[in-house]
Amino acid sequence: MKGADVLIFVNTGTGELPQWTKVAGQRDASVDRTGSTIDMNSKDNSDWEMAEVGRNSWTITCDALYAPADAGVAALKEAWRNRKKVKVQVQEVGTAVEEGDAIITSFNTSHPDGDNSTLSVTLQGAGPLEESA
């Protein structure tokens, strides 16, 4: 699969009537899915580490050309400013594959002399990243 075929969308509608809007100018996106472990070590198992499955978590990082008038970018910036969760969706080849609620933990813009302004946004999952229906 080509990286250009994977895009991040944000819900600019409501929970009842979502409107999925692509974040404009995307150059890179990563979806990090992690799992934690619960330490089950005791003196009874001193030769081997013991663990149980803990909680899962996810983070999406998206880098893009900065387009402040874009509806997707504006929705992310507004959610960050107002400290609100956003619903995000990962699409592969135009088909929604995963979605979930997220908290914007960073919304960074860069404006170098003689080059394009860019955006880097990090979305921390606030619940499950579920397969899209």
C-alpha positions as CSV (number, residue, x, y, z in Angstrom):
1,M,0.0,0.0,0.0
2,K,1.2,3.5,-0.8
3,G,1.6,5.9,2.1
4,A,-0.4,8.5,0.1
5,D,-3.4,6.1,0.3
6,V,-3.7,6.5,4.1
7,L,-5.3,9.7,5.3
8,I,-6.5,11.2,8.6
9,F,-10.0,12.7,8.8
10,V,-11.7,14.7,11.6
11,N,-15.4,14.8,12.3
12,T,-16.6,18.4,11.6
13,G,-20.2,17.4,12.1
14,T,-21.9,16.1,15.2
15,G,-21.8,12.7,17.0
16,E,-25.2,11.9,15.5
17,L,-24.5,13.1,12.0
18,P,-20.7,12.9,11.5
19,Q,-19.1,14.8,8.6
20,W,-15.7,13.4,7.9
21,T,-13.3,16.1,6.7
22,K,-9.8,15.4,5.5
23,V,-6.9,17.3,7.1
24,A,-5.5,19.2,4.2
25,G,-1.9,19.0,2.9
26,Q,-1.0,15.8,4.6
27,R,2.6,14.7,4.1
28,D,3.0,12.0,6.8
29,A,0.8,10.2,9.3
30,S,1.6,7.5,11.8
31,V,-0.8,5.5,13.9
32,D,0.9,4.0,16.9
33,R,-0.9,1.2,18.7
34,T,0.6,0.1,22.0
35,G,-0.2,-2.2,24.8
36,S,1.0,-2.2,28.4
37,T,1.7,-5.0,30.8
38,I,1.0,-5.7,34.4
39,D,3.9,-6.8,36.5
40,M,3.2,-10.2,38.0
41,N,6.7,-10.8,39.5
42,S,7.2,-12.3,42.9
43,K,9.8,-14.4,44.7
44,D,8.0,-17.5,43.5
45,N,9.0,-16.9,39.9
46,S,12.5,-15.4,40.3
47,D,13.9,-17.1,37.2
48,W,11.4,-15.6,34.7
49,E,9.6,-12.3,34.3
50,M,5.9,-12.7,34.7
51,A,3.3,-10.3,33.2
52,E,-0.3,-10.1,32.2
53,V,-1.9,-8.1,29.5
54,G,-2.6,-4.5,30.6
55,R,-4.3,-1.6,28.8
56,N,-4.1,-0.7,25.1
57,S,-3.5,2.9,23.9
58,W,-3.0,4.7,20.6
59,T,-1.7,7.9,19.2
60,I,-1.9,9.5,15.7
61,T,0.7,12.0,14.5
62,C,0.0,13.9,11.4
63,D,2.3,16.2,9.5
64,A,1.0,18.5,6.8
65,L,1.4,21.7,5.0
66,Y,-0.2,24.4,7.1
67,A,-3.5,25.4,5.7
68,P,-5.2,27.5,8.4
69,A,-8.4,28.1,6.4
70,D,-9.0,24.3,5.9
71,A,-12.0,23.0,7.7
72,G,-10.1,19.9,9.0
73,V,-7.2,22.0,10.3
74,A,-9.5,24.6,11.8
75,A,-11.5,21.9,13.6
76,L,-8.3,20.5,15.2
77,K,-7.1,23.9,16.2
78,E,-10.5,24.8,17.7
79,A,-10.6,21.5,19.6
80,W,-7.1,22.2,21.0
81,R,-8.0,25.8,22.0
82,N,-11.2,24.8,23.7
83,R,-9.7,21.6,25.3
84,K,-12.3,19.4,23.6
85,K,-12.0,15.8,22.3
86,V,-12.3,15.2,18.6
87,K,-13.4,12.1,16.7
88,V,-10.8,11.1,14.1
89,Q,-10.8,8.5,11.4
90,V,-8.1,6.6,9.5
91,Q,-8.9,5.9,5.9
92,E,-7.0,3.5,3.6
93,V,-7.6,3.9,-0.1
94,G,-10.7,5.9,0.5
95,T,-12.3,3.4,2.9
96,A,-12.7,4.1,6.7
97,V,-10.8,1.5,8.6
98,E,-10.5,2.8,12.2
99,E,-11.9,5.7,14.3
100,G,-12.0,6.9,17.8
101,D,-12.1,9.9,20.2
102,A,-8.8,11.7,20.8
103,I,-7.3,14.6,22.8
104,I,-5.0,16.9,20.9
105,T,-1.7,16.9,22.9
106,S,0.2,19.1,20.5
107,F,-0.6,21.4,17.6
108,N,2.6,22.8,16.3
109,T,3.2,25.1,13.3
110,S,6.5,26.0,11.7
111,H,7.1,28.9,9.5
112,P,10.7,28.9,8.0
113,D,12.0,31.7,5.8
114,G,12.0,30.6,2.2
115,D,10.0,27.4,2.7
116,N,6.4,26.2,3.3
117,S,4.7,26.6,6.6
118,T,3.9,23.2,8.2
119,L,1.7,21.7,10.8
120,S,2.4,18.8,13.2
121,V,-0.5,17.5,15.3
122,T,-0.5,14.7,17.9
123,L,-3.8,13.0,18.9
124,Q,-3.8,10.8,22.0
125,G,-6.6,8.2,22.0
126,A,-9.2,8.8,24.6
127,G,-10.8,5.4,24.5
128,P,-10.7,2.6,21.9
129,L,-9.6,2.9,18.3
130,E,-12.3,0.8,16.8
131,E,-12.8,-0.7,13.3
132,S,-15.1,1.5,11.3
133,A,-18.6,0.1,10.5
